[in-house]
């Protein structure tokens, strides 16, 4: 049999999704892959039930149903602070994952350099490989996950065509300040580069932190490709509805990439999701209140049982420091992946090894999430307390 391409041999399957599969096999509480265990808003479910009978059931316009794009343009136009043209500045995609892939394949030629902050969502590495780009990694330094702006400029000086910016950041929960974004934008303009943003957690930013859209900054709309999705905001990760917003010339190219990748997102789901896009501001305020409480509940539980963790400024992820466990005789020499697999079998809680997010040699962090009902979190914390007892 002929060999497969070298491209597919240069990266692994998703470690996050692999942890879910192992978790399912052993009946563990899945705090690895970031999806909630509670229902979407009832209004969206009612709209879906209606669309199941009334349709549409055939292809929508390839780059997004007209009413979906119009509703999306109104919502995101408020966030970006300018009117968004639903005909020329939006592409509706099969989730934020495809939006990012479309962006990379639209702007990158093989061999182009792109800057990526580390830690990073694991898909970004594969996106770079599949689009032929060469990543240059910029460390985010704990505990604040700050960065050295001179390294960003050096990357642009080396010819980087774009910088990928996840804000708020998965996995570390960093929210980039307006001042940080202004400086990154200044360099992108200076070196005539793009900023590709992933903003799927835009409504999960905990005060006093504030989310700022890069595309909203002066002069940045024409240099920014904003990727986003409905998955986290409306608790519909399985619907796979995302989008890309950017300047007309880039969107025109992204439409072609999207067309030949997936043709189009599911028509009846777009129809139902319009209901969510038209929610009032009170929905997003309540969403933030809900996740603020979940964050407080979970982090307080981690503190009670004595597990070291960061305090995320946004998202629903938290990083746990497991170095004290790896120093125990029974775990010495283990990788974080081996420890996560052991946790699933012996503790009954699934996490993601931090090494899957870092370019640096990181083996002492694991990622958990708190997009769960409090009863689920309490059971997970009870199981994790057995882990903490190993240190006593």
N, C-alpha and C positions, 0 to 999 in steps of 0.2 A: 504494500500500500504506500502511496506517496506520502511524504511528510507534510504535516500542516504548516501554516505560515509561521515564520519566526515571531511575528507580531503576537500571536496568541500564546506563544510559549514564554513571553517576556513578562507576564503578570499572572497572578493567581486568581482563583474565584474570589468572590467577596467573603472576607472573614466574618463580617457581620451576619450575612445570611447563612453562612456555615454554622455559626453559633446557634442560630434559630433552629436549624435542622437537628443539631445535636440535642438542643434543649427539648424539642418535641419528642425525640426518641426516648428521653429519660423522664419526661413529665416534670421538668423543672419550671420555675417561674422565670419567664423570659424578660429580663431587663437588659437584653443586648440590643436587639433590633428595635428602633424607635417608633413603635406604633402604639396607640392607646388601646385600653381594654374596655372602653366605654363607647356608647353610640354617638354618631354624628347628631347635629341638631335635628329635631323632629321636623322642622319645616323643609329641610333638604330631603329627608326620607319621604315625606309626603309628596314632594315634587318628583322624586324618583319613581314612586308608585304610579303617579299620573303618567309620567313619560313611558313607563313600561307598557302601557296600553295605547296611549295617544301618539307615541313616537316623538321625534324621528327615529327610524330604525335603519336608514340607509346612510351612505356617506354624507357628511356635512362638507362645506367648503374645506379644502385640504388644510389651509392654515388656520382654521377655527370657525365655528358657527358664528354668523353675524351677530346674533343677540348676545352670545357669550363674549365676543370681543368688545362689543359696545359697553357691556356691563363692566368688563375688566378694565377698559380704558377709563371709565369714570372712577372706579376705585383706585387704581394705581396712579391715575393722574393727580388725585388728591395727595398721594404719598410723595410723588416726584415733584409736584408743584408746577406742573405745566399740562396743557392739554395734550393727550396722547391720541394720535390718529389710529383708529382701530383697523383701517384698511392697509396702512403702510408701515406701522411701527410696532406691530404685534404678530407673533407666531404662537399659536396654541400647540402644545406638544404633549407627548405621552409621558407626563410627569416632569419634574424638575431635572431628573437625570438626563432625559433626552434634550431638554433645553440647553443644558451645559454642553452636551456632546455636539449639538447643532452649532452652538456658539464657537466652540473650538475648531470644528471642521470648516466653519465659514471664514474664520480670520487667519488660520494657521496654514502655512505651507510646510512640507516636510523639512525638518531641520531648524525651523523657527524656535526661538527660545521663549519660554513663558515663566514668570515668577509665581511661586506657590508658597504661601505661608505654611510652616510646619509647627504644630500638627495640622492635618488636613483631612477632610472627608475622603475616604479611601478611593472613591470613584475618580478623583481628580488625576491620580497617577495613571490610571487606565485611560482616561480621556486624553491625556497628553500622548500616550503611546499610540492610541488608535488614530489620532489626528496627525501623527508624525512629528509632534513638537518635543523639544528637549526641555524638561523642567529645571529651573534653578530654585533651590529651596531657601527660604528666609526663615530663620528660627523665631518662633514666639517663645519668649523666655518666661517660665513660671517664677513666682506665683501669680503675677499680674498678666502674664503672657504679653509683655511689651515686646517691641522690636526695635532694631537699629535701622533708622531711616537711611543711613549711609549705605547699608547693604542693598536696600531697594534701589537706590540711585545707581549703585555699581552694577546691579543686574540690568537696569535699563541701558547703562553705558555699554554693556556687553552686547546690546542689540535686542533685548527682550521685547517681543511684540505686544505682550499683554501681561497683566498680573491678575491672578485669580484670588478673589476676596470673598470669604464666607463670613457674613455678618448678619446676626450673631454667629459665632463660630462653632461648628461641630468638629471636634468633640469637647473643646475646653470651655465653651460658654462665653468666650470673650466677646464683648460688644465694642467695636471700634468707635472711638470718640469722634466727634465732628472735627476736632483739631487734627487727629491722625488721618482722617479721610481727606481733609483739605491738603495735607502735605503729600499724601499718595497721589491725589489728583493733580497737584502742581507738577509732580515729576512725570506723570503720564502725559500731561500737556507739553512739558518741556521736551520730552523725547518722542512725542507723537505716537503714543502707545494706547492700547485699550485697557480698560478695567472691566473684567468679567466678574460680576457679583452674583453670589448665591444668597438669596434673602428669604429663604423659606421659613425662618423663625422670626420674621420681622415683628410679629405681634406677641412674642414671648421675650420681652426685655424688661428686666426688673429695676425699678427706681433705686437710686437716682439715675441709672443709665438710660439713655435715650437712643432710639434707632434713627439713624440718618441715612437716607438713600443717596448713594454716590451720584446717581444721575441727577439729583436735585441741586448739586453744588454748581456754582457759576462755571459755565463753559464745559461742563462734564457730560451733558446728555449725548453729544456727538462722539464721545470717547468711551461711553459706558454701554455694556450689554448686561441688562438686568435679567437674571434667571430666577424663577420662583415657581411655586405650585400651591394647590389647594390642600395638599395632603395633611399638613400639620395644623393649619388654621381652622379647618373644618372637620378634623378627625376622620378623613376619608383617604387614608394612604393607599388603599387598594383600588381607588378610582383612576389613578395615574393621569391626572390632569395638571399640566404645567404650562408655562409660557416663557417666552423670551420677548423683551421689550428693548428697542434700540433705534438708532438712526435708520432712516429709510433704506439707504444703500446696503447696510449690513443685513437688515431684515429681509430685503429682497433675496440676498444670497442664502440666508437661513431658511427661507421658504422652500428653496430648491432642495437643500440638504434634507430638511424635514420630510418633504414630499417623497423622496426616494428611500428614506429610512423607514418610515412608518405609515405613509399616506395621510393619516389623520387620527386624532383622538376620538374616543367613542362618542358618537352623536347623542344618544339618549342621556349619557352622563353629563355632557355639556349643557343640555337643556335643563336638567335638574339642578345643576350647580349654579345657574344664573341666580336662583333664589338666594344662595349664600352670598354671592357677590353684591347683592342689593341689601344686605343686612345693615342696620344703622350702626353708628359708632358704639352704642351701648353693648352690642354683641362682643366687640373686641375688648371693651373695658372689662366685661364679665369674664372673657377668656383669660385675660391677664390676671384677674383676681383669682380665678380657679388655679392657674399654674403657680401663682405666688404662694397660695396655700399648700399646694402639693410640694413645692420646693421646700418650704418651711418644715412641713411634716416629715419629709424624707431625710433632710439634712439633720434635723433634730434627732431623728432615730439613729442615724449614723453616729452622731456625737455620743448618744447614750451608750451605744455598744462599743465605742472606742475605735472606730475605723477612721483613718486619716483621709481627708478629701479636700478638694477645692470648693469654692463657692461660685457657681456659675452666674455671670451677669445676665445671661440670656440662655435660650434653648431649654430643653428638659433633660440635659445630660450632666453627669457629675463624674469626675475622675477620682478614683480611689488609689491611694498609695499602698502597694502590697510589699514594699521592700522588707518590712519587719518579718513577714511570713517567709519570703524567699531566703532570709537569713537563718531560718530554722533548719535543723539537720535534715528533716524529711523532705525539704523542698530545695535544698542547695543544688545549684546547677540547673534548676528548672527554668524554662522560658515562661513568659507571661501567658503564652498560648497553652502550654501544658497546664499551668495553674488554672486557667479558665475552664479547660476541659475537666480537670479534677473537681472544680467547684460545682459544675453541672451535675456530676455523678454523686458527689459526696455531701454537698451542701444543698443542692437543689435550687440553685439560682444561676442564671446564665448572664455572663458579662462578655465584653469584647476586649481582647488584649490591646493595650495601648500601642504596642509596636506597629499595629496595622495603620496607625494614624501619623506616625512620626518618621521623618527621614533620618533623624538622629538615632543613635543606639539607645533606645528607651526600652527597658524591660521590667519596670517597676510600677507601671500604671495599668489600671483596667477601667473600662467605661461602663457605668450603669445609667439607667434612665428612670424618671419618675412620672411618666405618662400613664399612670395606673390609678385605679380606685384605691382609696386609703386602706381598705381591707386587704387588698393585694399587697400593697406596700408593707403593711404590718406583718403579713405572713412572710414576706421576703426578708424583712428586718429580723424577724424571729429566727429564720434559718441562718442569716448572716451572723447572728450573735454566737452561733456555734463555731463559726469561723474565728471570731474574735477571741473565743475562749482558748484557742490554741496559743495565744500569746501570754496567758496568765501562768 
